[in-house]
């Protein structure tokens, strides 16, 4: 047993220090990024915000809406076929034999899909790491997203085994209970900073997955070095996510919950996800507009003309309180 006494931080522990800026308007900020991935050598261009591969979020309808706005969608594992042309979608898979069969069938039917998201709760198992390597050998020209992890060592290992993008986050999600059930996790801001540093040294990329509750948190993730930011709860309850609306609410749940696992849930497991009801939020378009508006505004505060420059311009300051919440429960609009 050992104790690491170094302070680790979440998004709620910091704010960004404003700096002198020469920009006159938020409209001057360029949010698009262009990447070339280390193993597949594929290129990406777009606004690097992703819908999470969760039920009620990573749907084809969500993919269509976000594609039109230049954003990305990781499809949930229950999406077994795709129609239409999508540049910025990933098929999601686990690492079981059945997952492998499903992935092979999907890729056979949809050869134009460029992204494969290999998604497990625990990215530290040798079985998972070996599966990433086998997938790279089998699909040399596909962009492989792999996760989830929170430390630099496994970030580097996965990149060296053939992953292009590493998904970072264990336990920060709004409907994830991994930290409660297992005591395992890592404060998300520090995880992003440390894993981004490791990945960029190998020409790899990372996704900050989970923990964002507001546009300001999305800003902090990019400022910490994330190449992509993945959102689940912030997109939940939208028309594009489907689901039944009852009394103005929609069911939303973590992907390690019994609800998500269904018949595959085993007796020896503990559910590591919540089942909640979120307010029905209508079309996703104004939600995206609000997030992008906050991101542009943040860039003007710190003097970043491009999203690419945000992490270079960012200085975090540790705080005890992020904002005044005296009227938070009484807010009726903005």
N, C-alpha and C positions, 0 to 999 in steps of 0.2 A: 504494500500500500504506500502511496505517496500523495502529496498535496501540491498542486501547482498554485502558487500564491499570486501569480500575475493577474491583474484585473482584466476581466473580459466584459464586453459591453453589448447591450441590445440597442435597437433603434431608439428606444425611449430614454436612453441614458445620455443622449447627445443632441446638440443642435449644430447647425453650420454657421460659422462666423461670416458676416457680410464683408465684402471688399469693394474698393473703388471699381466702377465699371464704366466703360465708354459707350455701352449700348443705350440706345434711346427707346427701344421698344422690345417687348417679348417676341414680336413677330420676326425679329432678326435671328432668333435662336434656331439652329438646325438640329433636329432630334434624330435624324437618320444616321445609322452606322453601317459600315461596310466591313465584313470580315472574310478572311480566307482561313479555312479550318486545316489544322496541322496534318491530319491523317488522310482524310478524304480529298483534300484540296478543293472542295466545293466552296463556292462563294455565297455570301449572304448580304442582302441589302434591305433595310427596313428600320422601323422603330422597334427596338429590341425589348418589347414588353410582351409577355406570354400569358395566355390563359392556361391554368393548370390542368393536368390530365386527371380531373376529378369528375365524377358523375354530377351533372347539373352545371358544369363549367366547360369541360373539354368536349363539346358537341360539334357536329358538323355545322349546325346553324351558327354557333359562336365563331367557328373558323371562317365561315363565309363573311360574317359581319366584320370581324377583325382584319381579315385579308384586305377588305376594301379600304380600311383605314391604315394599312401598312404594318399591322401588328401580327403576332405569331400565336398559334394554338397547338398545344400538345393534346392530341385526342385521348379521351379516356379509353381504358382497355376494352370496354364493351362495344366500341365502334369497330365493326368487322368488315365494312365495305365503305367505299368513298365514291362520290360522283362529283364531277366538275374538276376544274383545274385549280390546284392550290400550290403556290410556291412555298408558303410558310406554314406548313403543318407537319407534325411528327406523329407517326404511329407509335403507340405505347405497348410495351410488352414486359412480362416478368421473365423468370428464368427456369420455369418448369418445362418438362417435355411437351405438355399441351401448349404452353406459351410459344415454344419453338415452332410447333406445327402451325399454329395460328399465324405467327409472323411470316413464315415461309409462304403460306397460302396468300396472305395479304400482299406481300411483295410481288408474288407471281402475277396477281391480278392488277396490281397498281404499281407498275415499275417506275412511274414518274415521281412517286413520293421519294423525297431525298433524305428525310430525317427519320431515324429510329431512336426512340427514347426507351432505354432499358431502365426500368424503374422498380426499385425495391426499397423497403424501409431501412434495411441495414446494408449499406454499401461496403462493409468491412469484411464480409465473408469471402474466403478463397473461391468458393463456388461462383459467386457473383463476378469477381475479378476475372476468373477463367472464362466465364460466359461472355464477358465483354471482348476478350481476346478472340474467342471463337467467332463471334459475330463480325468482328473486323475482318477476319480471314474470309468469311463467307460473303460479306458484302463490302468489298474494298472501296467502292465509290460512294457509299452512303455516309451521311453525317451521323455519328453515334453520340447520343446524349446518355450519360450514365450517372446514376446517383441512387441514394443520397449519402453524402459524406460531409464532414465538417472540419477536417484537418488537412494540413498540407501534404503529409506523407502519402496518404491514399489518393489525394488529388493527383499527385505526380505519378503514382503507380498506375492509375486508371488511364492517364494520358499516354504513358509509355506502353500500355497494353493495347492502345488503339482507339480510345475514346477521343472525341473532338471537343466536347463540351461536358463539364462536370456540374451536376446539380448539387447545390450546397444548402443544407438545412436539415437538422434532426430535431423535431419537436417544437418549432416556433409557430406552426400553423394554428389558426383559430379553432379548428376542430380536430387537432391532434392532441392525444393524451400520452404520447410516448414518455415524456419527461415525468409524468405523474405515475404511470404504471411501471416504469423501469428505472427511473432515476438517471437516465442517460440523456445527454444533450450538450449544447454549446450555445452561448449567447450569439445571436445571429449576426450582429454587426461585426464582431471580432472574427467569426467564422468566415464571413465574406472577405474581409480584409486579408486574412491569412491565406485562404485558399486562392484568392485572386493573385496574390503575390507569387504563390507557387506555380499556378497555371501559366501566368504570363511569362515566367522564366523559361517555359517550355513551348511557347507560342500556342498555348491552349487557351480555352475560354471557360467561363463559369456562368451559371445561373444562380442568382439569389432566390431561393425557393422558400417562401413562407415568412410570416412575421410582419408583413406590411398591413397596416390598418388604415392608412391614409395616403394621399399623394405625397406628403412630406416624407413618409417612410420609403416610398419608391425612390425619391430623390436621394435619400441617405444611402440606399443600396447601391445606386449608380456611383455616388460620390466615394463609396468604399471600394470601388473597383470592379463591381459586377458588370459583366458584358450584356447579360440579359436579366430581367427581373420577372419572376413568375408569380401570378396572382390567382388565388382561389376564392377566398371569402369576399374580396372586393368586387368580384364578378358574379357572385352567387345571387340567386333570386331574379335574374334577368330573363326576359322573354326568350332569348337565344339558348338559355340553359335548359329549357323544358321544365318538367315537373308540374305537379298539381298545385294550384293556388287555392288555399283554404283560409278563409278569414283574413285575407290580405297577406298571407305568409306562404313560404315555400320551404320544403324540407331540404336540408343540406347536411352532409356528413363526411367525416374523414374516411380516407380510403383504406385504413386499417381497422375500421369498425366492423362489427358483425353485419351491419346493414349493407356495407359495400361488398364484403366478402361472400355473403350469401351461403350457398351450399358448400363452398370450398373452405369455410371456417372450421377449424379443427378444435376438438375438446382441449388439447394441450396448450392452446393459445389463449392470450388475454386480449380483449378488444383494446386497441390503442387509438380509438377515434370516437369523437362525440357525434351524436345525432341531434341537430338543432333545427329550429325554425327561424328563417331570416325573412325580413320584410320583402314583399314583392316590389321590385325596383324598376319594372318596365324595360324599355329598350336599353341596350348596353352603350349606345352611342354617346349620350350625355355623360355617362360615367367615365368613358375613355377621354372625352373632351376635358373633363375636370382634372383627371390625372395628368394629361399632357399640358394643360394650362399651368398646373402647379410646377411641373418639371421645367417648363420654359421660364416661369417667373424665378425659380430658384437659380437658374443659370444666369439671369440678369443680376441677381443679388451678389453672385460670387465672380462675375466677369467672364463666364464661359460662353463664347459664341456658338460652340458646338457641344453636343452631349459628350463627344469624345474628350473634350477638355475638362469636363466637370471634376473628375477625380484629381486632376492636376491642380485645379483651382481651390479644392476643398480643404478647409481646416475645421476639424471637429472640436467642439468644446463640450466638456462634461457638465451636466446640469442635474439639479435635483428635481426640477419640474420643467416640462416642455411648454406648457401653456396654462392659461387661466381657465379653469373648468367650472367656474361658479354658475354659469348659465347653461352648461352642457345638456342637462336633462330637460331644459325648457325651450330648447331651440326648435323653431317651427319652419325655418327655411334660411336660405343664404342670400 
